[in-house]
Structure formats: structure tokens, C-alpha cells
Amino acid sequence: MLATLADEPFSRAGWLFEAKLDGERCMVFRREGRIQLFSRNARPLEEKYPELIAPLKAARKGSYILDGEIVAFEGAVTSFGKLQGRMQAARPPVELQRRIPVFLYVFDLLYIDGYDIRAVPLRYRKELLRAGIEFRDPLRFTEHREGEGVSFFDEARRRGWEGIVAKNGESAYVSGRSREWLKFKCVWEQEFVIGGYTDPQGAREHFGALLVGYYEGGRLRYAGKVGAGYDAATLRNLGRQLRRLETAECPFRADGLPKAGVHWVKPELVAQIGFTEWTGAGKLRHPRFLGLRQDKRPQDVVRER
């Protein structure tokens, strides 16, 4: 179940408000003593986050399905950039697990001991979740606040969170995007498809800026150049991937594209991009690269409105 982007936070009886976590969505399946983790696009995650398996086995006997978010912290705030160090490691060594610890915040329970409870109202699913699962680090229950969404959003801005999520306490769990779950962002960021890159300038190596876009009407629409947010390792590793995907064909709808020093790539990579706002011309203002995403298909990337 996915939340719909909305503009104005609100306070409303019967709605539950949670912190919006900046990590990787994760579905957990426990059956016959086996734990399986899946990303939003059904990629297995057990080898990426092996330290979650034992706590999930110990959390409850029997069978269950959980929905949650895997996160890493930069100080007191969840950081997608910090999590990149784990997302890009197929089988993280113990030293990396210690250096970038991860936590699984669970916010929904869909199935337990033979019962499909997706039609049960959310507030009762969360009560069953809290009572039925034993939460010990790195497994954490996602707390919520009832009714007071405006003050919670103000708190989120003060604390530097990405935003908040509002959920109708009476809602059933459905597959797909829904207005029963709404998200309000303190910081603008979303996924974009990489369709090209520019030559490096000055002392920079490997590439200058990414050319990114989103799908609209079945075609890739150009959203702008992203020249900030890279360290030396990212430039080197991402540059290697870009060169492997080079093509002579421009993947974008032709509107406002740079003319010189441009290389096109097959639109197979999805990047998480932070920015300050959309311009009137539909381009990103002050964009910065946050990391690559492997949990969303390029064809599913659209502009969030």
C-alpha cells in the first residue's frame, strides 16, 4: 500500500500520523520458521540485511506478514544517503554491518497465524502488531500520534525529518496507491530515471551531471541536470555503470535538453534526488543526488503531485 503526496497537513479525529522514514520499504514473510524479506519491487533482501533475520525469527512463532521500512541513521534522523552504503552491498561483511547498522521499523501487520487481516481497520491491525510481535533492536514498532497532524508536522520540520504520513485509522490494507494514506513532505525528494550524463568539467572525473526525468504519457520527460551530491567513490562507481549503458539514442522527450558534451544512456537506473522545488517550466531547482534505488522499476517513475 502506497501513500499519495498531499499539500496541506491536517488534524482530524480517526487519523493516525507517523514519521515518514527515509529508507527502503520491506515486506517480511515468516512461514514454517523461514524468514523472507522483499523490497517494493519484490527483490529478495535477506542477504543484504542478514542481521534482521534472527530478531524476526525470535519476534514470534507461527506465521506472519509485516510491512515496514529499513533505515539507517545520521545522528537522530533517518538517512537514505547513509543507507546507500548497505543498499549497494550484496553481502555486507560484519565490519560494514557494524559501521552502518540498520533498523526495521514495522508499521503494519497483514497476516498472522492463518488469518488474512488486511480488511481489519488499520488501528486494530496496529494494536495486533504491537501485542503480537516482540520488538527488540534492530526491530522497532512505528509509533503514531492520533488526530494532531498539524502539530506533528511542525515537530517533523523542527527535527529535520523527511515528513509525516497520515493514515485513516479505519482503512483496510490495499495494494497500490491510496488516498487513505497521505504523505506530507518537509523536504522535497523523489525517484527519477537517469537518461544521460554530461562530460566532467575542471577537476571532476568520470561525469559532470546526471540528466534525469520521469515518465508521462509513456514517454520519458526531462526534469533537469543533477550536478551535486557526489563523492569521489560515487563518481567512480556510477560513472562505470553509466558507460556500460551508453546508447546513441536520446531517451527523453526533446524539451530543453543540453546540446554539448552529452552522453545518452539506456533508462535503466533510478536515482533518489533531493531538490528545493519545481520551477514553473517543470524542472528541478537545486537538485542533489542522494543515491541509486533498486526497489522501483524505471517505468513506474512518475512526477509526484
VOPAGU-2260 file (C-alpha; in pm, 1 decimal, decimal comma):
REM VOPAGU-2260
SITE   aa  ch    i         X         Y         Z
SITE  MET   A    0       0,0       0,0       0,0
SITE  LEU   A    1     143,5     335,4    -104,4
SITE  ALA   A    2      70,7     686,8      20,6
SITE  THR   A    3     -41,5     973,6    -203,7
SITE  LEU   A    4     151,1    1301,7    -191,2
SITE  ALA   A    5     -59,4    1586,7     -46,5
SITE  ASP   A    6      -1,4    1957,3      19,0
SITE  GLU   A    7    -157,1    2072,3     345,7
SITE  PRO   A    8    -118,0    1872,0     668,6
SITE  PHE   A    9    -434,7    1849,0     877,9
SITE  SER   A   10    -562,5    1743,4    1217,3
SITE  ARG   A   11    -857,8    1503,3    1210,0
SITE  ALA   A   12   -1014,7    1260,1    1453,7
SITE  GLY   A   13    -973,3     898,2    1349,6
SITE  TRP   A   14    -648,3     954,2    1156,4
SITE  LEU   A   15    -308,2     821,7    1265,0
SITE  PHE   A   16      10,3    1020,1    1195,4
SITE  GLU   A   17     353,3     858,4    1164,5
SITE  ALA   A   18     701,0     990,9    1088,4
SITE  LYS   A   19     795,4     948,6     722,5
SITE  LEU   A   20    1105,7     730,5     722,3
SITE  ASP   A   21    1376,2     777,5     458,6
SITE  GLY   A   22    1480,4     420,9     382,5
SITE  GLU   A   23    1395,3     105,5     186,8
SITE  ARG   A   24    1045,7     -44,0     202,4
SITE  CYS   A   25    1041,3    -404,1     320,0
SITE  MET   A   26     778,6    -679,0     337,5
SITE  VAL   A   27     853,6    -960,1     584,3
SITE  PHE   A   28     714,7   -1313,6     546,4
SITE  ARG   A   29     755,1   -1574,2     822,3
SITE  ARG   A   30     631,4   -1924,6     749,7
SITE  GLU   A   31     745,0   -2264,7     873,8
SITE  GLY   A   32    1029,1   -2097,9    1061,8
SITE  ARG   A   33    1169,5   -1929,7     749,7
SITE  ILE   A   34    1208,9   -1552,6     714,7
SITE  GLN   A   35    1190,3   -1385,1     373,2
SITE  LEU   A   36    1238,6   -1013,0     307,9
SITE  PHE   A   37    1124,7    -842,0     -11,4
SITE  SER   A   38    1168,3    -490,9    -148,6
SITE  ARG   A   39     890,1    -282,0    -302,0
SITE  ASN   A   40     952,9    -445,4    -641,3
SITE  ALA   A   41     978,0    -798,1    -493,6
SITE  ARG   A   42    1358,2    -829,6    -483,7
SITE  PRO   A   43    1482,4   -1055,8    -202,5
SITE  LEU   A   44    1665,7    -866,9      73,0
SITE  GLU   A   45    1776,5   -1136,4     319,1
SITE  GLU   A   46    2139,4   -1134,8     201,2
SITE  LYS   A   47    2157,8    -753,0     210,4
SITE  TYR   A   48    2035,1    -728,5     570,5
SITE  PRO   A   49    2131,4   -1057,6     740,7
SITE  GLU   A   50    2124,3    -906,3    1091,6
SITE  LEU   A   51    1744,4    -874,6    1069,2
SITE  ILE   A   52    1677,2   -1247,4    1026,5
SITE  ALA   A   53    1740,0   -1374,2    1381,3
SITE  PRO   A   54    1537,8   -1094,5    1553,0
SITE  LEU   A   55    1246,2   -1158,7    1317,1
SITE  LYS   A   56    1256,5   -1531,0    1391,5
SITE  ALA   A   57    1253,3   -1454,6    1763,2
SITE  ALA   A   58     977,8   -1193,5    1737,2
SITE  ARG   A   59     701,1   -1452,5    1718,4
SITE  LYS   A   60     648,3   -1820,0    1648,5
SITE  GLY   A   61     398,9   -1917,3    1383,1
SITE  SER   A   62     341,4   -1724,9    1060,0
SITE  TYR   A   63     302,7   -1356,1     983,4
SITE  ILE   A   64     340,8   -1088,2     714,6
SITE  LEU   A   65     473,1    -744,9     813,9
SITE  ASP   A   66     514,3    -417,7     627,5
SITE  GLY   A   67     789,2    -176,4     727,4
SITE  GLU   A   68    1091,2      33,1     635,9
SITE  ILE   A   69    1461,4     -48,7     668,8
SITE  VAL   A   70    1657,1     260,9     773,4
SITE  ALA   A   71    1999,3     383,7     877,2
SITE  PHE   A   72    2055,0     691,3    1091,0
SITE  GLU   A   73    2266,4    1001,4    1050,4
SITE  GLY   A   74    2252,4    1133,1    1406,6
SITE  ALA   A   75    1886,6    1126,2    1510,2
SITE  VAL   A   76    1746,1    1138,4    1155,5
SITE  THR   A   77    1695,8     854,1     908,2
SITE  SER   A   78    1925,7     899,9     607,8
SITE  PHE   A   79    1880,7     745,0     264,3
SITE  GLY   A   80    2233,6     859,0     181,8
SITE  LYS   A   81    2373,7     667,5     478,6
SITE  LEU   A   82    2168,7     359,4     386,5
SITE  GLN   A   83    2330,9     363,0      39,8
SITE  GLY   A   84    2637,6     202,5     195,1
SITE  ARG   A   85    2421,7    -100,8     271,4
SITE  MET   A   86    2190,4     -98,8     -28,4
SITE  GLN   A   87    2482,4    -129,9    -269,8
SITE  ALA   A   88    2643,0    -423,2     -81,6
SITE  ALA   A   89    2505,2    -761,4    -190,8
SITE  ARG   A   90    2651,0    -949,3     108,3
SITE  PRO   A   91    2775,0    -697,7     367,0
SITE  PRO   A   92    3073,1    -806,7     578,1
SITE  VAL   A   93    3038,5    -789,4     955,9
SITE  GLU   A   94    3256,0    -475,5     966,7
SITE  LEU   A   95    3014,0    -293,2     733,8
SITE  GLN   A   96    2715,5    -411,0     939,2
SITE  ARG   A   97    2879,5    -258,5    1247,9
SITE  ARG   A   98    2972,4      64,6    1069,4
SITE  ILE   A   99    2626,2     116,7     916,6
SITE  PRO   A  100    2373,0     -52,7    1144,7
SITE  VAL   A  101    2019,2     -80,8    1012,1
SITE  PHE   A  102    1680,3     -96,6    1182,7
SITE  LEU   A  103    1346,3    -227,1    1062,1
SITE  TYR   A  104    1053,4      -3,9    1160,2
SITE  VAL   A  105     732,8    -205,6    1127,6
SITE  PHE   A  106     407,8     -15,6    1072,6
SITE  ASP   A  107     156,0    -278,5     958,8
SITE  LEU   A  108      50,8    -640,3    1007,1
SITE  LEU   A  109    -126,6    -810,1     715,3
SITE  TYR   A  110    -142,1   -1175,8     812,3
SITE  ILE   A  111     -97,6   -1371,7    1133,9
SITE  ASP   A  112    -126,0   -1743,4    1215,3
SITE  GLY   A  113    -350,9   -1831,8     923,7
SITE  TYR   A  114    -563,8   -1515,0     928,2
SITE  ASP   A  115    -558,8   -1255,8     649,6
SITE  ILE   A  116    -635,2    -931,5     836,7
SITE  ARG   A  117    -594,9    -678,4     554,2
SITE  ALA   A  118    -966,8    -591,8     576,4
SITE  VAL   A  119    -940,1    -518,6     950,3
SITE  PRO   A  120    -923,5    -140,0    1017,4
SITE  LEU   A  121    -569,3      -7,3    1047,8
SITE  ARG   A  122    -599,5      97,4    1414,7
SITE  TYR   A  123    -677,7    -262,8    1512,9
SITE  ARG   A  124    -406,4    -404,9    1287,8
SITE  LYS   A  125    -156,3    -183,4    1470,6
SITE  GLU   A  126    -288,9    -300,0    1809,9
SITE  LEU   A  127    -242,8    -661,8    1699,5
SITE  LEU   A  128     103,3    -574,1    1568,6
SITE  ARG   A  129     215,4    -421,6    1898,3
SITE  ALA   A  130      72,2    -707,6    2104,5
SITE  GLY   A  131     167,3    -996,4    1876,3
SITE  ILE   A  132     526,0    -915,0    1779,5
SITE  GLU   A  133     816,7    -882,9    2024,1
SITE  PHE   A  134    1010,0    -569,7    1935,5
SITE  ARG   A  135    1380,0    -559,0    2020,2
SITE  ASP   A  136    1652,9    -377,7    1826,7
SITE  PRO   A  137    1700,1    -379,6    1535,7
SITE  LEU   A  138    1323,8    -447,2    1512,6
SITE  ARG   A  139    1114,3    -143,9    1609,5
SITE  PHE   A  140     742,5     -62,3    1625,1
SITE  THR   A  141     642,6     252,1    1432,7
SITE  GLU   A  142     475,1     481,0    1684,5
SITE  HIS   A  143     196,9     713,9    1577,3
SITE  ARG   A  144       6,6    1016,2    1700,1
SITE  GLU   A  145    -371,1    1032,5    1681,3
SITE  GLY   A  146    -563,8    1328,7    1544,0
SITE  GLU   A  147    -299,5    1604,1    1574,2
SITE  GLY   A  148    -137,5    1610,2    1233,2
SITE  VAL   A  149     -54,6    1981,6    1211,3
SITE  SER   A  150     147,1    1993,1    1533,6
SITE  PHE   A  151     316,0    1665,8    1439,0
SITE  PHE   A  152     417,6    1812,7    1100,7
SITE  ASP   A  153     561,7    2119,8    1277,3
SITE  GLU   A  154     759,9    1885,7    1502,3
SITE  ALA   A  155     884,4    1695,2    1196,6
SITE  ARG   A  156    1017,7    2019,7    1044,8
SITE  ARG   A  157    1194,9    2115,2    1368,8
SITE  ARG   A  158    1358,4    1772,7    1393,1
SITE  GLY   A  159    1468,5    1765,7    1030,7
SITE  TRP   A  160    1254,6    1467,5     929,8
SITE  GLU   A  161    1161,7    1399,3     568,3
SITE  GLY   A  162     793,9    1447,9     654,6
SITE  ILE   A  163     493,3    1266,0     800,7
SITE  VAL   A  164     239,1    1009,4     680,8
SITE  ALA   A  165    -132,7    1041,2     762,5
SITE  LYS   A  166    -337,9     719,8     765,2
SITE  ASN   A  167    -711,2     674,0     804,2
SITE  GLY   A  168    -748,9     459,7    1114,7
SITE  GLU   A  169   -1048,9     282,3     960,8
SITE  SER   A  170    -872,8     196,3     633,4
SITE  ALA   A  171    -821,3    -154,6     500,7
SITE  TYR   A  172    -485,4    -251,7     351,9
SITE  VAL   A  173    -499,5    -240,8     -28,9
SITE  SER   A  174    -234,8    -293,3    -294,5
SITE  GLY   A  175    -139,1      21,5    -483,5
SITE  ARG   A  176    -152,0     394,6    -414,0
SITE  SER   A  177    -436,5     518,0    -198,2
SITE  ARG   A  178    -573,8     843,2     -56,5
SITE  GLU   A  179    -642,5     658,6     268,8
SITE  TRP   A  180    -267,6     705,7     327,3
SITE  LEU   A  181    -127,4    1054,4     259,1
SITE  LYS   A  182     229,4    1183,6     281,0
SITE  PHE   A  183     338,4    1538,1     360,2
SITE  LYS   A  184     698,3    1632,1     289,1
SITE  CYS   A  185     917,5    1872,8     482,3
SITE  VAL   A  186    1194,3    1809,2     228,9
SITE  TRP   A  187    1134,8    1751,7    -141,1
SITE  GLU   A  188    1277,1    1433,4    -286,4
SITE  GLN   A  189    1162,3    1156,6    -516,8
SITE  GLU   A  190    1287,7     899,3    -766,7
SITE  PHE   A  191    1396,7     992,8   -1120,1
SITE  VAL   A  192    1517,7     787,7   -1416,2
SITE  ILE   A  193    1871,3     854,8   -1539,6
SITE  GLY   A  194    1869,1     910,5   -1916,0
SITE  GLY   A  195    2211,8    1062,7   -1973,2
SITE  TYR   A  196    2510,8    1248,3   -1832,3
SITE  THR   A  197    2741,8    1534,5   -1920,7
SITE  ASP   A  198    3119,1    1547,2   -1952,4
SITE  PRO   A  199    3311,9    1639,6   -1635,8
SITE  GLN   A  200    3446,2    1993,9   -1600,7
SITE  GLY   A  201    3754,8    2117,8   -1417,0
SITE  ALA   A  202    3895,6    1874,8   -1160,2
SITE  ARG   A  203    3589,4    1647,5   -1155,0
SITE  GLU   A  204    3632,7    1299,5   -1302,2
SITE  HIS   A  205    3404,6    1038,8   -1465,5
SITE  PHE   A  206    3099,3    1259,5   -1532,7
SITE  GLY   A  207    2969,9    1610,0   -1469,3
SITE  ALA   A  208    2594,7    1591,1   -1406,8
SITE  LEU   A  209    2318,9    1336,0   -1445,6
SITE  LEU   A  210    2029,7    1407,4   -1681,6
SITE  VAL   A  211    1713,3    1279,3   -1516,6
SITE  GLY   A  212    1343,9    1254,0   -1593,6
SITE  TYR   A  213    1014,0    1083,0   -1522,0
SITE  TYR   A  214     752,5     905,7   -1730,7
SITE  GLU   A  215     446,9    1093,4   -1852,6
SITE  GLY   A  216     214,5     951,1   -2114,3
SITE  GLY   A  217     452,0     661,6   -2174,6
SITE  ARG   A  218     748,0     887,9   -2261,9
SITE  LEU   A  219    1044,3     998,8   -2052,3
SITE  ARG   A  220    1015,0    1370,0   -1977,2
SITE  TYR   A  221    1332,9    1563,5   -1897,1
SITE  ALA   A  222    1341,2    1714,6   -1545,8
SITE  GLY   A  223    1690,4    1866,1   -1532,6
SITE  LYS   A  224    2061,3    1822,7   -1460,4
SITE  VAL   A  225    2184,9    1696,6   -1124,4
SITE  GLY   A  226    2542,9    1806,2   -1061,3
SITE  ALA   A  227    2562,8    1794,8    -678,3
SITE  GLY   A  228    2572,4    1525,0    -413,4
SITE  TYR   A  229    2859,4    1306,3    -537,0
SITE  ASP   A  230    3172,2    1197,9    -357,6
SITE  ALA   A  231    3474,6    1050,7    -536,5
SITE  ALA   A  232    3361,9     688,8    -489,5
SITE  THR   A  233    3013,4     764,8    -622,0
SITE  LEU   A  234    3154,0     941,4    -928,6
SITE  ARG   A  235    3380,7     645,8    -999,9
SITE  ASN   A  236    3125,8     365,4    -942,3
SITE  LEU   A  237    2829,1     539,8   -1101,5
SITE  GLY   A  238    3043,0     654,1   -1393,7
SITE  ARG   A  239    3134,1     291,3   -1461,0
SITE  GLN   A  240    2766,3     191,2   -1467,7
SITE  LEU   A  241    2675,3     482,0   -1695,9
SITE  ARG   A  242    2940,3     393,3   -1951,6
SITE  ARG   A  243    2806,4      37,3   -1973,7
SITE  LEU   A  244    2459,5     174,5   -2055,8
SITE  GLU   A  245    2561,4     429,5   -2321,1
SITE  THR   A  246    2347,6     446,5   -2633,9
SITE  ALA   A  247    2326,1     671,7   -2939,3
SITE  GLU   A  248    1951,8     725,1   -2893,1
SITE  CYS   A  249    1818,7    1003,9   -2670,4
SITE  PRO   A  250    1558,9     852,2   -2432,5
SITE  PHE   A  251    1394,6    1185,4   -2346,1
SITE  ARG   A  252    1111,9    1379,5   -2498,4
SITE  ALA   A  253    1301,8    1669,1   -2659,3
SITE  ASP   A  254    1239,2    1974,1   -2440,4
SITE  GLY   A  255    1519,0    2191,9   -2302,1
SITE  LEU   A  256    1793,6    1931,3   -2327,6
SITE  PRO   A  257    2160,1    2037,5   -2313,5
SITE  LYS   A  258    2329,8    2037,0   -2652,9
SITE  ALA   A  259    2703,7    1980,3   -2598,9
SITE  GLY   A  260    2911,9    1728,5   -2406,4
SITE  VAL   A  261    2614,7    1494,3   -2355,3
SITE  HIS   A  262    2606,6    1113,8   -2342,3
SITE  TRP   A  263    2276,3     924,2   -2353,8
SITE  VAL   A  264    2220,2     604,5   -2157,0
SITE  LYS   A  265    1953,7     336,8   -2161,8
SITE  PRO   A  266    1694,2     440,2   -1899,7
SITE  GLU   A  267    1759,9     152,8   -1659,6
SITE  LEU   A  268    1891,6     329,0   -1345,8
SITE  VAL   A  269    1668,1     500,5   -1089,6
SITE  ALA   A  270    1814,7     770,1    -864,1
SITE  GLN   A  271    1678,0     931,5    -549,6
SITE  ILE   A  272    1705,3    1309,2    -592,5
SITE  GLY   A  273    1654,3    1585,0    -335,2
SITE  PHE   A  274    1557,8    1935,9    -451,1
SITE  THR   A  275    1412,9    2261,6    -322,0
SITE  GLU   A  276    1114,5    2294,7    -557,9
SITE  TRP   A  277     979,9    2254,5    -910,9
SITE  THR   A  278    1025,4    2554,3   -1141,4
SITE  GLY   A  279     740,8    2693,6   -1348,8
SITE  ALA   A  280     897,1    2522,7   -1651,4
SITE  GLY   A  281     874,0    2183,0   -1481,9
SITE  LYS   A  282    1243,3    2147,5   -1394,6
SITE  LEU   A  283    1414,8    2073,4   -1063,9
SITE  ARG   A  284    1560,7    2361,9    -865,0
SITE  HIS   A  285    1887,6    2295,4    -674,9
SITE  PRO   A  286    1877,2    1915,6    -721,0
SITE  ARG   A  287    2125,4    1687,1    -543,4
SITE  PHE   A  288    2196,1    1316,6    -583,8
SITE  LEU   A  289    2108,2    1103,3    -280,2
SITE  GLY   A  290    2166,8     753,1    -412,2
SITE  LEU   A  291    2052,5     479,1    -650,6
SITE  ARG   A  292    1731,7     285,0    -592,5
SITE  GLN   A  293    1693,6     -81,8    -683,2
SITE  ASP   A  294    1340,4    -119,5    -547,1
SITE  LYS   A  295    1148,1      61,7    -822,0
SITE  ARG   A  296    1119,1      -7,0   -1194,4
SITE  PRO   A  297    1210,1     287,0   -1419,1
SITE  GLN   A  298     872,1     258,1   -1597,7
SITE  ASP   A  299     694,5     324,6   -1263,9
SITE  VAL   A  300     870,0     658,6   -1200,8
SITE  VAL   A  301     628,2     949,3   -1242,4
SITE  ARG   A  302     621,5    1303,1   -1110,5
SITE  GLU   A  303     469,0    1310,1    -763,2
SITE  ARG   A  304     190,2    1566,3    -744,7
